[in-house]
Amino acid sequence: MKFKKTIDIVLAFVLLFSLAACANSNTANQKQTSTESATTASAASSATSAENTTGGKKSIVIYFSGSGNTKRVAELVANETGSELFELVPTTPYTDDDLNWRDENSRVIKEHNDPSLQNTELTSIKVSDWESYDTVLFGYPLWWREAAWPVNSFVKGNDFSGKTVIPFCTSTSDGIGDSGSKLAQMAGTGTWQDGMRFPENDDESSIRDWARSLNLK
């Protein structure tokens, strides 16, 4: 009889221990599930917040720069608007001698005088995830009051449908004129807005002020 009571007591302790272990396990699982749910909710909230802040829109600065002036403006504009940068690079880059418009034998003079030479090949005209960009800021120097022709192959080779295109140019003396509207005609797609011209070595603050006025971020 005593032996049976001892066994009963042992079994009771085993049962009590098992119940306690199950309770602890369930509590741990509930805590883990609660933590995972909170983390998921937090991530979803952050994603929603980011989407609301940006409106789900993306912008990119596409530019060609001969002497470096347009590159400087493009980088400032991209920084101020939070845009990606994409440089149009000729397969045969322009040297300082090539850009010497005072030399009748320079490359730009020959190309200007013979439009058949203006079909400048670029290293790339394809932007990764191009369809995701809503706004394109398009920069170029003015050559003979028109957009420098190295940009033409990019304009002709891409579909600007559904995109707002904002041109900007650099020039020593001439205004932007109808250079932007001519590019719009060449593209045939997209909503091209009036552009902005920046003089050579323009003050950095004026460039940033213009970029901020676009309200892209």
C-alpha positions as a printed NumPy array, in Angstrom:
array([[  0.   ,   0.   ,   0.   ],
       [  2.797,   2.386,   0.832],
       [  4.476,   1.536,  -2.471],
       [  1.271,   2.425,  -4.359],
       [  1.023,   5.783,  -2.589],
       [  4.634,   6.538,  -3.477],
       [  3.916,   5.825,  -7.146],
       [  0.817,   8.025,  -7.025],
       [  2.84 ,  10.891,  -5.575],
       [  5.549,  10.5  ,  -8.252],
       [  2.928,  10.453, -11.014],
       [  1.315,  13.559,  -9.569],
       [  4.636,  15.422,  -9.641],
       [  5.298,  14.276, -13.226],
       [  1.856,  15.478, -14.295],
       [  2.311,  18.801, -12.498],
       [  5.733,  19.308, -14.14 ],
       [  4.33 ,  18.523, -17.589],
       [  1.493,  20.986, -17.161],
       [  3.921,  23.713, -16.041],
       [  6.195,  23.058, -19.044],
       [  3.256,  23.278, -21.466],
       [  2.111,  26.516, -19.875],
       [  5.583,  28.042, -20.215],
       [  5.815,  26.87 , -23.832],
       [  2.452,  28.397, -24.693],
       [  3.432,  31.673, -23.01 ],
       [  6.712,  31.78 , -24.97 ],
       [  4.91 ,  31.067, -28.244],
       [  2.373,  33.787, -27.505],
       [  5.162,  36.276, -26.773],
       [  7.015,  35.346, -29.983],
       [  3.832,  35.631, -32.05 ],
       [  3.07 ,  38.98 , -30.426],
       [  6.593,  40.239, -31.137],
       [  6.472,  39.069, -34.775],
       [  3.079,  40.711, -35.26 ],
       [  4.34 ,  43.982, -33.785],
       [  7.431,  43.888, -36.014],
       [  5.322,  43.207, -39.121],
       [  2.918,  46.001, -38.224],
       [  5.804,  48.401, -37.634],
       [  7.373,  47.538, -40.995],
       [  4.058,  47.969, -42.768],
       [  3.527,  51.322, -41.042],
       [  7.   ,  52.505, -42.069],
       [  6.425,  51.438, -45.662],
       [  3.081,  53.23 , -45.745],
       [  4.644,  56.336, -44.217],
       [  7.443,  56.351, -46.798],
       [  4.945,  55.9  , -49.618],
       [  2.833,  58.756, -48.325],
       [  5.878,  61.012, -48.024],
       [  7.092,  60.43 , -51.573],
       [  3.698,  59.846, -53.102],
       [  5.211,  56.755, -54.694],
       [  6.919,  58.983, -57.276],
       [ 10.504,  58.906, -58.5  ],
       [ 12.601,  61.442, -60.374],
       [ 15.83 ,  61.217, -62.318],
       [ 18.3  ,  63.733, -63.726],
       [ 19.489,  62.823, -67.228],
       [ 22.299,  65.001, -68.537],
       [ 25.1  ,  65.471, -71.028],
       [ 28.003,  67.734, -70.134],
       [ 30.745,  68.833, -72.479],
       [ 33.031,  70.998, -70.369],
       [ 31.657,  70.161, -66.911],
       [ 29.264,  73.092, -66.389],
       [ 26.12 ,  71.044, -66.954],
       [ 27.5  ,  68.214, -64.816],
       [ 27.888,  70.618, -61.881],
       [ 24.308,  71.871, -62.233],
       [ 22.938,  68.346, -62.68 ],
       [ 24.598,  67.104, -59.515],
       [ 23.271,  70.031, -57.482],
       [ 19.768,  69.55 , -58.862],
       [ 19.847,  65.804, -58.174],
       [ 21.046,  66.389, -54.621],
       [ 18.383,  68.996, -53.923],
       [ 15.506,  67.002, -55.43 ],
       [ 16.572,  63.562, -54.211],
       [ 16.777,  62.335, -57.802],
       [ 18.863,  59.61 , -59.387],
       [ 21.622,  60.654, -61.814],
       [ 22.261,  59.325, -65.317],
       [ 25.017,  60.803, -67.476],
       [ 24.923,  60.59 , -71.253],
       [ 28.452,  59.669, -72.305],
       [ 29.564,  59.664, -75.962],
       [ 31.496,  56.554, -76.989],
       [ 34.074,  59.005, -78.299],
       [ 34.221,  61.703, -75.58 ],
       [ 34.672,  65.356, -76.482],
       [ 38.071,  66.791, -75.623],
       [ 38.776,  70.447, -74.932],
       [ 40.1  ,  70.773, -78.471],
       [ 36.942,  69.147, -79.829],
       [ 34.857,  71.782, -78.05 ],
       [ 36.874,  74.764, -79.287],
       [ 34.23 ,  76.547, -81.338],
       [ 36.785,  79.187, -82.343],
       [ 38.754,  76.588, -84.306],
       [ 37.142,  75.899, -87.682],
       [ 38.762,  72.47 , -87.712],
       [ 37.428,  71.413, -84.309],
       [ 34.981,  68.573, -83.938],
       [ 32.005,  70.698, -82.876],
       [ 32.494,  73.087, -85.797],
       [ 32.623,  70.206, -88.281],
       [ 29.544,  68.615, -86.715],
       [ 27.694,  71.915, -86.657],
       [ 28.442,  72.516, -90.336],
       [ 27.532,  68.952, -91.322],
       [ 24.389,  67.683, -89.521],
       [ 25.108,  64.156, -90.76 ],
       [ 27.976,  64.096, -88.255],
       [ 25.699,  64.948, -85.343],
       [ 24.446,  61.392, -84.797],
       [ 26.611,  60.939, -81.713],
       [ 26.711,  57.387, -80.377],
       [ 26.377,  57.059, -76.597],
       [ 27.719,  54.318, -74.353],
       [ 24.147,  53.712, -73.169],
       [ 20.685,  55.136, -73.746],
       [ 18.873,  52.663, -71.5  ],
       [ 18.05 ,  53.609, -67.914],
       [ 17.432,  50.747, -65.495],
       [ 13.789,  50.647, -64.375],
       [ 12.993,  53.574, -66.685],
       [  9.234,  52.973, -66.396],
       [  9.282,  53.733, -62.655],
       [ 10.302,  57.386, -63.07 ],
       [  7.522,  59.96 , -63.137],
       [  9.701,  63.052, -63.536],
       [ 12.74 ,  63.503, -65.753],
       [ 15.003,  66.524, -65.337],
       [ 16.875,  66.803, -68.629],
       [ 20.119,  68.786, -68.725],
       [ 22.363,  69.856, -71.588],
       [ 24.63 ,  72.685, -72.741],
       [ 23.403,  74.991, -75.492],
       [ 25.325,  74.686, -78.759],
       [ 24.377,  77.338, -81.282],
       [ 21.173,  78.038, -79.301],
       [ 20.05 ,  74.425, -79.453],
       [ 20.417,  71.433, -77.177],
       [ 23.82 ,  69.827, -77.708],
       [ 23.213,  67.056, -80.24 ],
       [ 24.721,  64.217, -78.167],
       [ 21.387,  64.151, -76.285],
       [ 19.393,  63.419, -79.436],
       [ 19.921,  59.665, -79.545],
       [ 18.658,  59.341, -75.971],
       [ 15.569,  61.414, -76.702],
       [ 14.788,  59.443, -79.858],
       [ 15.504,  56.076, -78.26 ],
       [ 13.258,  56.334, -75.188],
       [  9.543,  56.479, -74.516],
       [  8.597,  59.444, -72.307],
       [  4.905,  58.522, -72.079],
       [  3.439,  59.338, -68.672],
       [  6.494,  61.345, -67.647],
       [  6.872,  65.021, -66.824],
       [ 10.066,  66.301, -68.43 ],
       [ 11.722,  69.458, -67.14 ],
       [ 14.637,  70.639, -69.291],
       [ 17.497,  72.782, -68.036],
       [ 20.539,  74.04 , -69.856],
       [ 23.812,  75.864, -69.361],
       [ 24.962,  78.664, -71.609],
       [ 27.416,  81.523, -71.552],
       [ 24.992,  84.037, -73.025],
       [ 21.943,  82.568, -74.786],
       [ 18.654,  81.758, -73.088],
       [ 17.02 ,  78.345, -73.268],
       [ 14.89 ,  79.52 , -76.197],
       [ 12.965,  76.768, -77.958],
       [ 15.595,  74.096, -77.337],
       [ 13.288,  72.248, -74.953],
       [ 10.28 ,  72.345, -77.269],
       [ 12.404,  70.981, -80.112],
       [ 13.422,  68.062, -77.922],
       [  9.753,  67.528, -77.082],
       [  8.93 ,  67.345, -80.791],
       [ 11.802,  64.927, -81.286],
       [ 10.579,  62.717, -78.423],
       [  6.951,  62.78 , -79.467],
       [  5.886,  61.597, -76.   ],
       [  5.847,  62.956, -72.472],
       [  4.719,  66.25 , -70.966],
       [  7.572,  68.685, -71.502],
       [  7.529,  71.81 , -69.369],
       [  9.216,  75.162, -69.811],
       [ 12.873,  74.876, -68.91 ],
       [ 15.519,  76.833, -67.073],
       [ 18.812,  78.236, -68.267],
       [ 21.827,  78.637, -65.986],
       [ 24.762,  80.869, -66.923],
       [ 28.296,  79.561, -66.783],
       [ 29.511,  79.22 , -63.172],
       [ 26.13 ,  80.31 , -61.845],
       [ 25.81 ,  80.798, -58.104],
       [ 25.101,  77.509, -56.347],
       [ 22.269,  78.971, -54.262],
       [ 20.248,  79.98 , -57.34 ],
       [ 20.524,  76.449, -58.719],
       [ 19.393,  74.938, -55.421],
       [ 16.538,  77.457, -55.128],
       [ 15.229,  76.47 , -58.552],
       [ 15.523,  72.777, -57.746],
       [ 13.625,  73.224, -54.473],
       [ 10.869,  75.151, -56.269],
       [ 10.052,  71.985, -58.216],
       [  8.797,  70.323, -55.006],
       [  9.997,  66.871, -55.95 ],
       [ 10.794,  65.694, -52.427]])
